[in-house]
């Protein structure tokens, strides 16, 4: 099972969170992209852009923060954080 935790933060407070589970036989990369799409849909956000710094952070720690630079539209929070919490 693969689980990705998505959280919206503003002023050091978590405003919303959700966990997306994926039990498919897809690759880890596809699971991450699919889960991020589901998180953005649930939070009514446009999909963020993966900048080089975001990719490097995710590869190092299985965790990434998407700030205003990652979004095309204006956001009313500090960042969207995703974190892998379980993978087989």
C-alpha positions as CSV (number, residue, x, y, z in Angstrom):
1,X,0.0,0.0,0.0
2,X,1.2,3.5,-0.8
3,X,-0.1,6.5,1.2
4,X,0.5,10.2,0.6
5,X,-0.4,12.8,3.2
6,X,-1.3,16.3,2.0
7,X,-1.4,19.3,4.3
8,X,-2.2,23.0,3.8
9,X,-0.3,25.3,6.2
10,X,-0.7,29.0,7.0
11,X,1.1,30.8,9.8
12,X,2.5,27.6,11.2
13,X,-1.0,26.1,11.6
14,X,-2.3,23.1,9.6
15,X,-5.6,24.2,8.0
16,X,-6.5,21.0,6.2
17,X,-5.2,17.6,5.6
18,X,-6.0,14.4,3.8
19,X,-4.4,11.0,3.1
20,X,-4.6,9.4,-0.3
21,X,-4.2,5.6,-0.5
22,X,-3.1,3.8,-3.7
23,X,-3.0,0.0,-4.0
24,X,-2.3,-0.1,-7.7
25,X,0.8,-1.8,-9.3
26,X,1.9,1.5,-10.8
27,X,5.3,3.0,-10.4
28,X,6.1,5.2,-7.3
29,X,6.3,8.3,-9.5
30,X,2.9,7.7,-11.0
31,X,1.4,7.0,-7.6
32,X,2.9,10.3,-6.3
33,X,1.5,12.3,-9.3
34,X,-1.9,10.7,-9.1
35,X,-2.2,11.2,-5.3
36,X,-1.1,14.9,-5.7
37,X,-3.9,15.3,-8.3
38,X,-6.4,13.8,-5.9
39,X,-5.2,16.1,-3.1
40,X,-5.5,19.2,-5.2
41,X,-9.0,18.1,-6.4
42,X,-10.1,17.6,-2.8
43,X,-8.6,21.0,-1.7
44,X,-10.0,22.7,-4.9
45,X,-6.5,23.8,-6.1
46,X,-4.8,23.8,-9.4
47,X,-2.0,21.3,-9.8
48,X,1.3,22.7,-8.7
49,X,4.4,22.9,-10.8
50,X,7.4,20.7,-9.8
51,X,10.4,23.0,-9.7
52,X,13.9,21.6,-9.6
53,X,14.2,22.5,-5.9
54,X,10.9,20.7,-5.1
55,X,12.0,17.6,-6.9
56,X,15.3,17.5,-5.1
57,X,13.6,18.0,-1.7
58,X,11.2,15.2,-2.5
59,X,13.9,12.8,-3.6
60,X,15.9,13.5,-0.4
61,X,13.2,13.3,2.2
62,X,10.0,11.9,0.5
63,X,8.4,15.2,1.5
64,X,7.9,18.4,-0.5
65,X,6.5,21.8,0.0
66,X,4.7,23.7,-2.8
67,X,4.7,27.4,-2.2
68,X,3.3,30.3,-4.3
69,X,6.1,29.9,-6.9
70,X,4.8,26.4,-7.6
71,X,1.2,27.6,-8.4
72,X,-0.1,29.6,-11.3
73,X,-3.1,31.0,-9.4
74,X,-2.9,33.0,-6.2
75,X,-3.1,30.9,-3.1
76,X,-4.4,32.0,0.4
77,X,-2.0,29.8,2.4
78,X,1.7,29.5,3.0
79,X,2.3,26.1,1.4
80,X,0.9,22.7,0.5
81,X,3.1,19.9,1.9
82,X,3.0,16.3,0.7
83,X,4.7,13.5,2.5
84,X,4.9,9.7,1.8
85,X,3.8,8.0,5.0
86,X,3.7,4.4,3.8
87,X,5.0,2.5,0.8
88,X,5.6,-1.2,0.2
